[in-house]
Amino acid sequence: SVSTGRIMGYEALSRFPSGHGTTQSWFLDAAADGLQIPLELAAVRRAVTTSHELPPDVFLAVNVSATTIVATDLVPILDEAAEHRRVVVEITEHDLVSDYTALGAALDHLRDEGLSISVDDVGAGYSGLRQLVEIKPDVIKLDASIVRGIDTDPMRRAAASALTTFAAAIGAECVYEGIETPQELESARSLGADMVQGFLLGRPTSAPVLSSQDGMNA
């Protein structure tokens, strides 16, 4: 939280054996072989299991493609975590949405079951403002490519300001990703960010380590 410094939640990240490609390449290869949905669901299930080791009163955010959201019912998988904490389903802008009607219906189902919807990596993907308008997110996450350097770059600062204002106008929380310097953190605060995440605040680590940490993260 920008206002209080309290840890508000944790984003589940997938990691694979070193020396065998990046996380992104694993998911891309899985998609090419028709295994995108099984791999994403396996990652979500692991995140739900691991979330039991997180501190109380924090949310769990999981990344899921629009393809998987439309093709599967995530509620039975996420119910276990949602009984104990807020769960945020993050849709990345890097995933091209082909059917907004079907996606909208699937997202309405998730919301009806108490889950929150986030658009991840805003400013770095395919659809820009259309995706935001169609999805009607509860959380908007500004991509690090926009956030990095907002204390010195007028163009990035203007873009961040516009998206933060948009988030406030639709009642969505605004998260700044990629905060790496105190100056970027102060700029995020001055621009009205609700939450921040980045290496300045905490690096990815395992859940047992997180349970004993204090500090600001999102």
C-alpha positions in Angstrom: 0.0 0.0 0.0 1.4 3.4 -1.0 -0.5 5.1 1.8 0.3 2.8 4.7 3.3 0.7 3.6 1.4 -2.4 4.6 1.8 -5.6 2.5 -1.5 -6.0 0.7 -1.0 -9.1 -1.3 1.3 -11.4 -3.2 1.4 -12.4 -6.9 2.1 -16.0 -7.6 5.0 -16.5 -10.1 5.9 -19.7 -11.9 9.5 -20.9 -12.0 10.9 -23.8 -14.0 14.2 -25.7 -13.9 17.1 -23.4 -14.7 18.8 -23.9 -18.1 15.6 -24.9 -19.8 14.3 -21.6 -21.0 12.5 -18.7 -19.4 9.1 -18.9 -17.7 7.6 -17.1 -20.8 9.1 -19.6 -23.2 7.7 -22.6 -21.2 4.2 -21.2 -21.5 4.7 -20.3 -25.1 6.0 -23.8 -25.9 3.0 -25.3 -24.0 0.6 -23.2 -26.1 2.3 -24.3 -29.3 1.8 -27.9 -28.3 -1.8 -27.5 -27.2 -0.9 -27.6 -23.5 -1.5 -24.0 -22.5 -4.6 -24.6 -20.5 -3.3 -27.7 -18.5 0.0 -25.8 -17.7 -1.9 -22.7 -16.5 -4.3 -24.7 -14.4 -1.4 -26.6 -12.8 0.3 -23.3 -12.0 -3.0 -22.0 -10.4 -3.4 -25.1 -8.4 0.1 -24.8 -7.1 -0.5 -21.2 -6.2 -3.6 -22.1 -4.3 -1.8 -24.8 -2.3 1.2 -22.5 -1.6 -1.1 -19.7 -0.5 -1.8 -21.5 2.8 1.8 -20.5 3.8 1.1 -16.8 3.2 0.5 -14.3 6.1 -3.2 -13.7 6.9 -5.1 -10.7 5.6 -3.3 -10.5 2.2 -4.6 -11.3 -1.2 -3.4 -13.9 -3.7 -3.0 -12.9 -7.3 -2.8 -15.5 -10.0 -2.1 -15.0 -13.7 -4.4 -16.6 -16.2 -4.9 -16.1 -19.9 -8.2 -15.1 -21.5 -8.1 -18.4 -23.3 -8.1 -20.4 -20.1 -10.7 -18.2 -18.4 -13.1 -18.7 -21.2 -12.4 -22.5 -21.7 -12.5 -23.5 -18.0 -14.3 -22.9 -14.7 -11.7 -21.5 -12.3 -14.1 -21.2 -9.4 -13.8 -24.8 -8.1 -10.0 -24.4 -8.2 -9.8 -21.0 -6.6 -12.6 -21.6 -4.0 -10.1 -23.1 -1.6 -8.0 -20.0 -1.5 -11.0 -17.6 -1.6 -12.3 -19.1 1.6 -9.4 -17.6 3.5 -8.4 -14.4 1.5 -9.2 -12.2 -1.4 -8.2 -13.8 -4.7 -7.4 -11.6 -7.8 -7.4 -13.1 -11.3 -4.9 -11.3 -13.4 -5.3 -11.2 -17.2 -2.2 -10.2 -19.1 -2.4 -7.7 -22.0 0.1 -9.9 -23.8 -2.7 -12.4 -24.5 -4.8 -11.4 -27.5 -8.5 -11.5 -26.8 -10.5 -12.8 -29.7 -14.0 -13.0 -28.2 -14.8 -10.2 -25.7 -18.4 -11.5 -25.3 -17.4 -14.9 -24.1 -14.7 -13.4 -21.9 -17.1 -10.9 -20.4 -19.5 -13.7 -19.5 -16.7 -15.8 -17.9 -15.5 -12.8 -15.9 -19.0 -12.0 -14.7 -19.2 -15.6 -13.4 -15.9 -15.1 -11.5 -17.1 -11.8 -10.0 -20.4 -13.4 -9.0 -18.3 -15.9 -6.9 -16.4 -13.1 -5.2 -13.2 -13.1 -7.2 -11.6 -9.8 -8.3 -10.4 -9.2 -11.9 -7.2 -7.4 -12.8 -5.7 -6.4 -16.1 -1.9 -7.0 -15.9 0.9 -5.2 -17.8 -1.3 -2.3 -19.0 0.6 -0.3 -21.6 2.6 -3.2 -23.0 0.0 -5.4 -24.7 -2.3 -5.8 -27.6 -5.5 -4.1 -26.8 -4.8 -1.0 -24.8 -7.9 1.0 -23.7 -10.3 -1.3 -25.5 -9.3 -4.2 -23.2 -9.8 -2.1 -20.2 -13.2 -0.9 -21.3 -14.4 -4.4 -22.2 -13.0 -6.2 -19.1 -14.1 -3.5 -16.6 -11.3 -4.5 -14.1 -11.3 -4.2 -10.4 -7.5 -3.7 -10.5 -5.3 -2.0 -13.2 -1.6 -2.8 -13.1 0.7 -0.4 -15.0 3.5 -2.3 -16.8 7.1 -1.7 -15.6 7.9 -0.3 -19.1 5.8 2.7 -18.3 6.6 3.0 -14.6 10.4 2.8 -14.9 11.8 6.3 -15.0 8.5 8.1 -14.3 10.5 10.4 -12.0 12.6 11.8 -14.9 10.6 11.0 -18.1 7.7 13.4 -18.8 6.1 11.0 -21.4 6.0 8.1 -19.0 4.8 10.2 -16.2 2.0 11.6 -18.4 1.0 8.1 -19.4 1.0 6.8 -15.8 -1.0 9.8 -14.7 -3.7 9.3 -17.4 -4.1 5.6 -16.5 -4.2 6.3 -12.8 -6.9 8.9 -13.4 -8.8 6.4 -15.6 -8.6 3.7 -12.8 -9.9 6.2 -10.2 -12.8 7.2 -12.5 -14.0 3.6 -12.9 -13.4 2.7 -9.2 -10.5 0.4 -9.9 -7.4 0.1 -7.7 -4.2 1.1 -9.5 -0.9 -0.8 -9.1 2.4 0.4 -10.4 4.7 -2.5 -11.3 8.5 -2.3 -11.6 9.3 0.2 -8.8 13.1 0.0 -8.3 14.1 3.4 -6.9 12.9 5.6 -4.1 12.3 8.3 -6.7 10.0 6.1 -8.7 8.2 5.2 -5.5 7.7 8.9 -4.6 6.4 9.6 -8.1 3.9 6.8 -7.8 2.7 8.2 -4.5 2.4 11.7 -6.0 0.5 10.4 -9.0 -2.1 8.6 -6.9 -1.1 4.9 -7.1 -2.9 2.7 -4.7 -0.3 0.0 -4.5 3.2 -0.7 -5.8 5.4 -3.7 -6.5 9.0 -4.1 -7.6 12.5 -4.9 -6.6 12.8 -1.9 -4.3 10.0 -3.4 -2.1 10.7 -7.1 -2.4 12.1 -9.7 -4.8 10.4 -12.9 -5.7 10.9 -15.6 -3.2 9.3 -18.7 -1.8 6.2 -18.6 0.4 7.8 -19.9 3.6 10.3 -17.0 3.5 7.4 -14.5 2.9 5.6 -15.6 6.0 8.4 -14.1 8.1 9.0 -10.9 6.2 7.7 -7.4 6.8 7.8 -4.5 4.3 5.9 -2.9 1.5 4.9 -5.0 -1.5 1.9 -5.8 -3.6 
